[in-house]
Amino acid sequence: MARKILVLGYFGLETGKLDGQTVKTRSVYAMLQQELPPSVYKLDFFDTEVLKKGKWKILGLLRKLSCCRAVVYLPAQNNLEKFFPVLYRFSRLWGFDILYMVIGGWLDAFLKDHPGLVPGLSKIKGVFPENEDVIRALREDFGMKNVVRLPNFRICHFKPDFLRQRADEGSFRLVFMSRIFKEKGVETVFKVLSALNEAEPGSVTLDFYGQVEPDYAERFQDLLRRCPQARFKGSLRPEDVVRVLAAYDLLLLPTFYPGEGFPGAIVEAYLAGTPVAVSVWKHNAEYVKEGETGFLIPLGPEEVSSYMERIRKLENDPALLLAMRRNAYEAGRQYTSEAVWPVLRPYLEG
């Protein structure tokens, strides 16, 4: 009889939402589809977004839970707080394993405010954070021994052309690719771009990609109107992201978003062979090697000038840019499904 595996998380299929949570949830499911032989495993999923249509739909989830052997669980904070205790009780009743794929870098801080979750989380088959700092805290502060690092990743077979000609000759091409709202550093990006072009008009362009948060849409449009060197190019299908990023010289991400873990934008830029300039925030320093795969910029009064300095440095040194492109791509190879699957596989086979 096939071993039934259920992926439980927020896929966002009803609304087409694309953010770190939905992209990772879909990536995990796609990896399992790719790697699990159908002769041995029966793979299924439940999109928690459907519960917004009616709580009665949880009956469909319970039906799936009752006959599975393992649940690959990708909750956000609200789901972890309210549903994990229920899920854990059913796992004891029906005998299925729980493999918790952590999204973002908030779990250790969250458990300090919700210590009642620790006993159950400590007893499930595995907890898989993205970040070393989170793993260290879970082990040292909460005594959890079932934690294993599983970094953010993408399924990707793209290989960049490092010697490509720029698609937009005469300008240095910057890109921002993430959800678009203030805490992702959007306003810093506009300040940097405006300052660069005030000093040297037309030398730098920047394209924004991503879904605009509704309560930020009016502000974002106002900023675009004031900055002709910036263009909003909408959202991309996940399978197109890496190929599009490869056409740019540098990705900017001055994020100060509280829930940041291992930003998918860094993973995707690396896989495209595009270096990054990101804020010194949360766990970013774990993934960016200064002057090799990108630049780490402290938040604060010198932030804009620091971004400008690094951008001009790359703009004026093609050899350095080429070297950083190669370094970024090499770094990205550890964040592919081929690299992370061997870590997860034993927990599904056992």
Disulfide bonds with the S-S distance in Angstrom:
none
